[in-house]
Amino acid sequence: MLAKGSMPWILGALGFTAFFAGLQIYSPHSINLYGTGIGGSLLLFMLWFFRDPERQIEVSEAYMLAPADGRICDIRGRKVCIFMFLQNVHVNRAPIAGKIKEITYRKGGHIPAFCKDSERNERNDFIIESKYGEVQVTQIAGTIARRIVTYSKKNDIVEQGQRLGMIRFGSRVDVTIPEEFDMVIKKGERVKAGKSIIASLKKNPNPKEKRGISNEPS
């Protein structure tokens, strides 16, 4: 399955490949052959990068799930920051069920998303009104990314693990943890969107032991 919003990039790479392949057929030349090879490689990269595999989500009010694939690059108070590497799936998911109270898009720069200065970067803020209070999920564009794609809209009811949107070509996702939850992850740990537990209700401190769920990506 391909991520929503990826077709312009895939079709662009396909068109580039077809153009040089056509030239090679009617006028064989090394430059046309190289162009076809570059285009084909670019097309394969786009198909790989924009993959959006189906995931079986184990929904529960007892814990919050990671909103993005990647590595925990920072924990700031009640905020967890996840840096997505190029090889990660870049589709982001709801960490908790609730109603989208607000979506705020802000233009900005494109410095590396793992830097603290990236607070000035292009971003998209989701405010999810959950059973345990407001949860903020922030998509932050990285060095190459120039567009944040949103799948949801204000007042939508989202389920835990539901797709919220994606960021093209490298980025970071931050999520706030309500006071009712204890964090069960640490800086440097790798997580997977809709699969890895990042926080649990204080009355249920060991959901991984009880349910046999692991934070290790499969």
Secondary structure as a PSIPRED ss2 file (coil, helix, strand):
# PSIPRED VFORMAT (PSIPRED V4.0)

   1 M C   1.000  0.000  0.000
   2 L E   0.000  0.000  1.000
   3 A C   1.000  0.000  0.000
   4 K C   1.000  0.000  0.000
   5 G C   1.000  0.000  0.000
   6 S C   1.000  0.000  0.000
   7 M H   0.000  1.000  0.000
   8 P H   0.000  1.000  0.000
   9 W H   0.000  1.000  0.000
  10 I H   0.000  1.000  0.000
  11 L H   0.000  1.000  0.000
  12 G H   0.000  1.000  0.000
  13 A H   0.000  1.000  0.000
  14 L H   0.000  1.000  0.000
  15 G H   0.000  1.000  0.000
  16 F H   0.000  1.000  0.000
  17 T H   0.000  1.000  0.000
  18 A H   0.000  1.000  0.000
  19 F H   0.000  1.000  0.000
  20 F H   0.000  1.000  0.000
  21 A H   0.000  1.000  0.000
  22 G H   0.000  1.000  0.000
  23 L H   0.000  1.000  0.000
  24 Q H   0.000  1.000  0.000
  25 I H   0.000  1.000  0.000
  26 Y H   0.000  1.000  0.000
  27 S C   1.000  0.000  0.000
  28 P C   1.000  0.000  0.000
  29 H C   1.000  0.000  0.000
  30 S H   0.000  1.000  0.000
  31 I H   0.000  1.000  0.000
  32 N H   0.000  1.000  0.000
  33 L H   0.000  1.000  0.000
  34 Y H   0.000  1.000  0.000
  35 G H   0.000  1.000  0.000
  36 T H   0.000  1.000  0.000
  37 G H   0.000  1.000  0.000
  38 I H   0.000  1.000  0.000
  39 G H   0.000  1.000  0.000
  40 G H   0.000  1.000  0.000
  41 S H   0.000  1.000  0.000
  42 L H   0.000  1.000  0.000
  43 L H   0.000  1.000  0.000
  44 L H   0.000  1.000  0.000
  45 F H   0.000  1.000  0.000
  46 M H   0.000  1.000  0.000
  47 L H   0.000  1.000  0.000
  48 W H   0.000  1.000  0.000
  49 F H   0.000  1.000  0.000
  50 F C   1.000  0.000  0.000
  51 R E   0.000  0.000  1.000
  52 D C   1.000  0.000  0.000
  53 P C   1.000  0.000  0.000
  54 E C   1.000  0.000  0.000
  55 R C   1.000  0.000  0.000
  56 Q C   1.000  0.000  0.000
  57 I C   1.000  0.000  0.000
  58 E C   1.000  0.000  0.000
  59 V C   1.000  0.000  0.000
  60 S C   1.000  0.000  0.000
  61 E C   1.000  0.000  0.000
  62 A C   1.000  0.000  0.000
  63 Y E   0.000  0.000  1.000
  64 M E   0.000  0.000  1.000
  65 L E   0.000  0.000  1.000
  66 A C   1.000  0.000  0.000
  67 P C   1.000  0.000  0.000
  68 A C   1.000  0.000  0.000
  69 D C   1.000  0.000  0.000
  70 G E   0.000  0.000  1.000
  71 R E   0.000  0.000  1.000
  72 I E   0.000  0.000  1.000
  73 C E   0.000  0.000  1.000
  74 D E   0.000  0.000  1.000
  75 I E   0.000  0.000  1.000
  76 R E   0.000  0.000  1.000
  77 G C   1.000  0.000  0.000
  78 R C   1.000  0.000  0.000
  79 K E   0.000  0.000  1.000
  80 V E   0.000  0.000  1.000
  81 C E   0.000  0.000  1.000
  82 I E   0.000  0.000  1.000
  83 F E   0.000  0.000  1.000
  84 M E   0.000  0.000  1.000
  85 F C   1.000  0.000  0.000
  86 L C   1.000  0.000  0.000
  87 Q C   1.000  0.000  0.000
  88 N C   1.000  0.000  0.000
  89 V C   1.000  0.000  0.000
  90 H C   1.000  0.000  0.000
  91 V E   0.000  0.000  1.000
  92 N E   0.000  0.000  1.000
  93 R E   0.000  0.000  1.000
  94 A C   1.000  0.000  0.000
  95 P C   1.000  0.000  0.000
  96 I C   1.000  0.000  0.000
  97 A C   1.000  0.000  0.000
  98 G E   0.000  0.000  1.000
  99 K E   0.000  0.000  1.000
 100 I E   0.000  0.000  1.000
 101 K E   0.000  0.000  1.000
 102 E E   0.000  0.000  1.000
 103 I E   0.000  0.000  1.000
 104 T E   0.000  0.000  1.000
 105 Y E   0.000  0.000  1.000
 106 R E   0.000  0.000  1.000
 107 K C   1.000  0.000  0.000
 108 G C   1.000  0.000  0.000
 109 G E   0.000  0.000  1.000
 110 H C   1.000  0.000  0.000
 111 I C   1.000  0.000  0.000
 112 P C   1.000  0.000  0.000
 113 A C   1.000  0.000  0.000
 114 F C   1.000  0.000  0.000
 115 C C   1.000  0.000  0.000
 116 K H   0.000  1.000  0.000
 117 D H   0.000  1.000  0.000
 118 S H   0.000  1.000  0.000
 119 E H   0.000  1.000  0.000
 120 R H   0.000  1.000  0.000
 121 N E   0.000  0.000  1.000
 122 E C   1.000  0.000  0.000
 123 R E   0.000  0.000  1.000
 124 N E   0.000  0.000  1.000
 125 D E   0.000  0.000  1.000
 126 F E   0.000  0.000  1.000
 127 I E   0.000  0.000  1.000
 128 I E   0.000  0.000  1.000
 129 E E   0.000  0.000  1.000
 130 S E   0.000  0.000  1.000
 131 K C   1.000  0.000  0.000
 132 Y C   1.000  0.000  0.000
 133 G E   0.000  0.000  1.000
 134 E E   0.000  0.000  1.000
 135 V E   0.000  0.000  1.000
 136 Q E   0.000  0.000  1.000
 137 V E   0.000  0.000  1.000
 138 T E   0.000  0.000  1.000
 139 Q E   0.000  0.000  1.000
 140 I E   0.000  0.000  1.000
 141 A E   0.000  0.000  1.000
 142 G C   1.000  0.000  0.000
 143 T C   1.000  0.000  0.000
 144 I C   1.000  0.000  0.000
 145 A C   1.000  0.000  0.000
 146 R C   1.000  0.000  0.000
 147 R C   1.000  0.000  0.000
 148 I E   0.000  0.000  1.000
 149 V E   0.000  0.000  1.000
 150 T E   0.000  0.000  1.000
 151 Y C   1.000  0.000  0.000
 152 S C   1.000  0.000  0.000
 153 K C   1.000  0.000  0.000
 154 K C   1.000  0.000  0.000
 155 N C   1.000  0.000  0.000
 156 D C   1.000  0.000  0.000
 157 I E   0.000  0.000  1.000
 158 V E   0.000  0.000  1.000
 159 E C   1.000  0.000  0.000
 160 Q C   1.000  0.000  0.000
 161 G C   1.000  0.000  0.000
 162 Q C   1.000  0.000  0.000
 163 R E   0.000  0.000  1.000
 164 L E   0.000  0.000  1.000
 165 G E   0.000  0.000  1.000
 166 M E   0.000  0.000  1.000
 167 I E   0.000  0.000  1.000
 168 R C   1.000  0.000  0.000
 169 F C   1.000  0.000  0.000
 170 G C   1.000  0.000  0.000
 171 S E   0.000  0.000  1.000
 172 R E   0.000  0.000  1.000
 173 V E   0.000  0.000  1.000
 174 D E   0.000  0.000  1.000
 175 V E   0.000  0.000  1.000
 176 T E   0.000  0.000  1.000
 177 I C   1.000  0.000  0.000
 178 P C   1.000  0.000  0.000
 179 E C   1.000  0.000  0.000
 180 E C   1.000  0.000  0.000
 181 F E   0.000  0.000  1.000
 182 D E   0.000  0.000  1.000
 183 M E   0.000  0.000  1.000
 184 V C   1.000  0.000  0.000
 185 I C   1.000  0.000  0.000
 186 K C   1.000  0.000  0.000
 187 K C   1.000  0.000  0.000
 188 G C   1.000  0.000  0.000
 189 E C   1.000  0.000  0.000
 190 R E   0.000  0.000  1.000
 191 V E   0.000  0.000  1.000
 192 K C   1.000  0.000  0.000
 193 A C   1.000  0.000  0.000
 194 G C   1.000  0.000  0.000
 195 K C   1.000  0.000  0.000
 196 S C   1.000  0.000  0.000
 197 I E   0.000  0.000  1.000
 198 I E   0.000  0.000  1.000
 199 A E   0.000  0.000  1.000
 200 S E   0.000  0.000  1.000
 201 L E   0.000  0.000  1.000
 202 K C   1.000  0.000  0.000
 203 K C   1.000  0.000  0.000
 204 N C   1.000  0.000  0.000
 205 P C   1.000  0.000  0.000
 206 N C   1.000  0.000  0.000
 207 P H   0.000  1.000  0.000
 208 K H   0.000  1.000  0.000
 209 E H   0.000  1.000  0.000
 210 K H   0.000  1.000  0.000
 211 R H   0.000  1.000  0.000
 212 G C   1.000  0.000  0.000
 213 I C   1.000  0.000  0.000
 214 S C   1.000  0.000  0.000
 215 N C   1.000  0.000  0.000
 216 E C   1.000  0.000  0.000
 217 P C   1.000  0.000  0.000
 218 S C   1.000  0.000  0.000
